[in-house]
């Protein structure tokens, strides 16, 4: 074999470059067989080769020399061992799907029961006792509210800093204040609702703010309804709700 062929064989091993392959060749190791037969001590005598490098080369050569039959039975064993858990997986997956279907059925049954209970327990909200005039005025107020325009602030469309909320138009030359044509509508008396129903809740009840249980006793359940104050805590709200049920009072914000 020529020097080039031997160098190619040496460089096929990990960690051996062209320079080290030539170094081994020049020191009498002119074939792979001689490199296999050489001991670690002989290799370390060569300048530029340490003990660790020599061990790595010998380990690689031993691995190549070992027969490949040992690897085949390992693959067969792996194939057999891998085949078993597949059956277990299928059984586990089937059990999981069965559990999911059972859980879904239970959830559906519970939902149906909850819906049935809600339908049975539902009670219509209490309504006030009103005269014919009051009922007519409430309907009239509702119609006025539906046709009432949205009152917007002067020149809200011109500047970003101006909000849309209503503010009385101001200025000597203000065309909106002077009610010129093609200007936004201004708040006036004609848009107001009937006086007899003014301040009542849409249901017709007179709203009374309540802060404790004692305040409920002063209300008339036929014409008045309670609105719990914003500063009242949850504990008091629950107590007020229970007391309102006893007195047959309606709470507007609960």
C-alpha positions as CSV (number, residue, x, y, z in Angstrom):
1,X,0.0,0.0,0.0
2,X,1.2,3.5,-0.8
3,X,1.6,6.2,1.7
4,X,-1.5,8.1,0.5
5,X,-3.7,5.0,1.0
6,X,-2.4,4.4,4.6
7,X,-2.9,8.2,5.4
8,X,-6.6,7.9,4.2
9,X,-7.2,4.9,6.4
10,X,-5.7,6.7,9.4
11,X,-7.7,9.9,8.8
12,X,-10.9,7.9,8.7
13,X,-10.5,7.5,12.5
14,X,-11.8,10.3,14.8
15,X,-9.2,12.7,16.1
16,X,-6.6,11.9,13.5
17,X,-5.8,14.5,11.0
18,X,-3.5,14.4,8.0
19,X,-0.5,15.7,10.0
20,X,-0.9,13.0,12.7
21,X,-1.5,10.3,10.1
22,X,1.8,11.2,8.4
23,X,3.5,11.3,11.8
24,X,2.4,7.7,12.6
25,X,3.4,6.5,9.1
26,X,6.9,8.1,9.4
27,X,7.4,6.3,12.8
28,X,7.0,2.8,11.2
29,X,3.2,2.3,11.5
30,X,2.7,2.0,7.7
31,X,-0.6,-0.1,8.0
32,X,-3.7,-0.4,10.1
33,X,-2.7,-3.9,11.3
34,X,0.6,-2.5,12.8
35,X,-1.4,0.4,14.5
36,X,-3.7,-2.2,16.0
37,X,-0.8,-4.3,17.3
38,X,1.0,-1.3,18.7
39,X,0.5,-0.8,22.5
40,X,-0.4,2.5,24.2
41,X,3.2,2.8,25.5
42,X,4.6,2.5,22.0
43,X,2.3,5.2,20.7
44,X,3.1,7.6,23.6
45,X,6.8,7.4,22.7
46,X,6.0,9.2,19.4
47,X,6.4,12.9,19.8
48,X,3.0,14.8,19.6
49,X,0.9,11.8,20.8
50,X,-0.2,11.7,24.5
51,X,-1.7,8.9,26.5
52,X,-5.3,10.1,26.1
53,X,-5.0,10.3,22.3
54,X,-3.4,6.8,22.2
55,X,-6.3,5.3,24.3
56,X,-8.9,6.9,22.0
57,X,-7.3,5.4,18.9
58,X,-7.1,1.9,20.5
59,X,-10.7,2.1,21.6
60,X,-11.8,2.9,18.1
61,X,-9.8,0.1,16.6
62,X,-11.2,-2.4,19.2
63,X,-14.8,-1.3,18.3
64,X,-14.2,-1.9,14.6
65,X,-12.6,-5.3,15.3
66,X,-15.6,-6.5,17.4
67,X,-18.1,-8.6,15.3
68,X,-21.4,-6.9,14.3
69,X,-23.5,-9.9,15.2
70,X,-23.8,-8.5,18.8
71,X,-25.8,-5.6,17.5
72,X,-28.4,-7.7,15.6
73,X,-29.9,-9.6,18.6
74,X,-30.2,-6.3,20.5
75,X,-32.5,-4.9,17.7
76,X,-34.6,-8.1,17.8
77,X,-35.0,-7.8,21.5
78,X,-35.9,-4.1,21.2
79,X,-38.4,-4.9,18.6
80,X,-40.0,-7.5,20.8
81,X,-40.0,-5.3,23.9
82,X,-41.3,-2.4,21.9
83,X,-44.2,-4.4,20.6
84,X,-45.6,-5.1,24.1
85,X,-46.2,-1.6,25.2
86,X,-48.2,-0.9,22.0
87,X,-50.9,-3.3,23.2
88,X,-50.8,-1.7,26.6
89,X,-51.2,1.8,25.0
90,X,-54.2,0.7,23.0
91,X,-55.9,-0.7,26.2
92,X,-55.0,2.5,28.0
93,X,-56.3,4.7,25.2
94,X,-59.6,2.7,25.0
95,X,-60.0,3.0,28.8
96,X,-59.4,6.8,28.6
97,X,-61.9,7.2,25.8
98,X,-64.5,5.2,27.8
99,X,-63.9,7.4,30.8
100,X,-64.2,10.6,28.7
101,X,-67.5,9.4,27.2
102,X,-68.9,8.6,30.7
103,X,-67.8,12.0,32.1
104,X,-69.4,13.8,29.1
105,X,-72.7,11.9,29.7
106,X,-72.7,12.8,33.4
107,X,-72.0,16.5,32.6
108,X,-74.9,16.5,30.1
109,X,-77.3,14.9,32.6
110,X,-76.2,17.4,35.3
111,X,-76.8,20.3,32.9
112,X,-80.3,19.0,32.1
113,X,-81.1,18.7,35.8
114,X,-79.8,22.2,36.5
115,X,-81.9,23.7,33.7
116,X,-85.1,21.9,35.0
117,X,-84.4,23.2,38.5
118,X,-83.9,26.8,37.2
119,X,-87.2,26.6,35.3
120,X,-89.1,25.4,38.3
121,X,-87.5,28.0,40.7
122,X,-87.9,31.0,38.4
123,X,-90.2,33.7,39.7
124,X,-91.4,36.8,37.9
125,X,-90.2,40.1,39.2
126,X,-92.6,42.0,41.3
127,X,-94.4,44.9,39.7
128,X,-95.9,48.0,41.4
129,X,-99.5,48.9,41.8
130,X,-100.2,51.8,39.4
131,X,-103.2,53.9,38.3
132,X,-104.3,54.2,34.7
133,X,-102.8,57.7,34.5
134,X,-99.4,56.5,35.8
135,X,-99.4,53.6,33.3
136,X,-100.3,56.0,30.4
137,X,-97.6,58.4,31.5
138,X,-95.0,55.6,31.7
139,X,-95.8,54.6,28.1
140,X,-95.6,58.2,27.0
141,X,-92.3,58.7,28.7
142,X,-91.0,55.5,27.0
143,X,-92.0,56.9,23.6
144,X,-90.4,60.2,24.3
145,X,-87.1,58.5,25.4
146,X,-87.1,56.5,22.1
147,X,-87.4,59.5,19.8
148,X,-85.2,61.8,21.9
149,X,-81.9,62.6,20.0
150,X,-78.5,62.2,21.5
151,X,-77.4,65.6,22.7
152,X,-73.8,66.2,21.8
153,X,-71.3,68.9,22.9
154,X,-70.6,72.0,20.7
155,X,-67.8,71.2,18.1
156,X,-67.2,67.7,19.5
157,X,-66.4,66.6,15.9
158,X,-63.7,69.3,15.3
159,X,-61.2,68.7,18.1
160,X,-60.1,65.5,19.7
161,X,-59.8,67.1,23.1
162,X,-63.5,67.9,23.3
163,X,-65.6,65.0,24.6
164,X,-69.1,64.1,23.3
165,X,-70.9,64.5,26.6
166,X,-73.5,67.3,26.7
167,X,-72.4,70.8,27.7
168,X,-74.4,74.0,27.3
169,X,-73.2,75.9,24.2
170,X,-71.4,79.1,25.0
171,X,-70.1,82.1,23.0
172,X,-71.6,85.3,21.5
173,X,-71.2,84.1,17.9
174,X,-72.2,80.4,18.7
175,X,-74.6,79.3,16.0
176,X,-75.6,76.2,18.0
177,X,-76.6,78.4,21.0
178,X,-78.7,80.6,18.6
179,X,-80.4,77.6,17.1
180,X,-79.3,78.1,13.5
181,X,-80.3,75.6,10.8
182,X,-78.1,72.5,10.2
183,X,-76.7,72.6,13.8
184,X,-77.0,69.9,16.4
185,X,-80.1,69.9,18.6
186,X,-79.9,71.7,21.9
187,X,-81.5,70.5,25.2
188,X,-84.9,72.2,25.7
189,X,-88.2,71.8,27.6
190,X,-90.0,69.9,24.8
191,X,-87.8,66.8,25.1
192,X,-88.8,66.3,28.8
193,X,-91.1,63.5,30.0
194,X,-94.3,63.9,32.0
195,X,-94.0,65.3,35.5
196,X,-96.3,62.7,37.2
197,X,-93.8,59.9,36.4
198,X,-90.6,61.8,36.6
199,X,-87.8,60.1,38.6
200,X,-89.5,56.7,38.7
201,X,-87.8,53.4,37.7
202,X,-88.8,52.1,34.2
203,X,-90.8,49.4,36.0
204,X,-92.8,52.1,37.8
205,X,-91.3,51.8,41.3
206,X,-90.0,54.7,43.3
207,X,-86.3,54.1,44.0
208,X,-85.1,54.4,47.6
209,X,-81.5,53.9,48.5
210,X,-80.9,51.4,51.4
211,X,-77.8,50.9,53.6
212,X,-79.0,48.4,56.2
213,X,-81.9,46.1,57.2
214,X,-83.8,48.8,59.2
215,X,-84.2,51.0,56.1
216,X,-86.3,48.3,54.5
217,X,-89.0,48.5,57.2
218,X,-89.8,52.1,56.2
219,X,-90.6,51.2,52.5
220,X,-94.0,50.5,51.0
221,X,-93.7,47.3,48.9
222,X,-96.6,48.3,46.7
223,X,-95.0,51.5,45.3
224,X,-91.4,51.6,46.4
225,X,-88.4,49.4,45.6
226,X,-84.9,49.3,47.3
227,X,-81.6,50.1,45.7
228,X,-78.6,49.0,47.9
229,X,-75.9,51.7,48.3
230,X,-72.6,51.2,46.7
231,X,-70.7,51.3,50.0
232,X,-72.6,48.3,51.4
233,X,-70.5,45.1,51.8
234,X,-71.5,41.6,50.7
235,X,-72.4,40.4,54.2
236,X,-75.0,43.2,54.6
237,X,-76.2,42.7,51.0
238,X,-77.1,39.1,51.8
239,X,-78.9,40.1,55.0
240,X,-80.8,42.8,53.1
241,X,-81.8,40.3,50.4
242,X,-83.2,37.8,52.9
243,X,-85.1,40.6,54.7
244,X,-86.5,41.9,51.4
245,X,-87.9,38.4,50.6
246,X,-89.6,38.3,53.9
247,X,-91.2,41.8,53.4
248,X,-92.0,41.1,49.8
249,X,-89.9,44.0,48.6
250,X,-88.1,44.3,45.2
251,X,-84.4,45.1,45.1
252,X,-83.4,46.7,41.8
253,X,-79.6,46.0,41.9
254,X,-79.3,42.5,43.2
